[in-house]
Amino acid sequence: MDPVVHFEMPYGDRERVAAFYTAAFGWRMKSLGEEMGDYVLATTTEMDEKGPKRAGSINGGFFPKADGGGMPLVVIAVTDIGEAMKKVAAAGGKVHGEPMAIPGVGQYVSFTDTEGNRGSMLQPVPHNWHAPDAKGPAK
């Protein structure tokens, strides 16, 4: 079973979204700047070297709305992104392009499911907490 390891939501105003989630939920927000597409990281749970301290918790981020729109998505960790892309297509979904490398994180590609929902897949680099190992997904 491939787990959800990250969420993403669009924003219209970077400072406003950061202030809201900090005030409402106590999340730590970090803007990565223009060189990273104005992405804003959202730390929602405490981490240690093994990953989230609380089982079932994930962190996420926010991206600028394109053309005034955008929809939330989840990121699913997969063991082999090439095989996962084939499975998505075989199940009736559409993979958008080729995987891109995110330095220090892994290979990433987005897809649309049969209902029009957008999602993403990530083949994490082995040192990340959510990277599957030879024994299966990390706990």
Summary of the structure (lengths in Angstrom):
residues: 139
radius of gyration: 15.4
end to end distance: 12.1
largest distance: 43.5
contacts: 370
relative contact order: 0.20
helix: 18%
strand: 42%
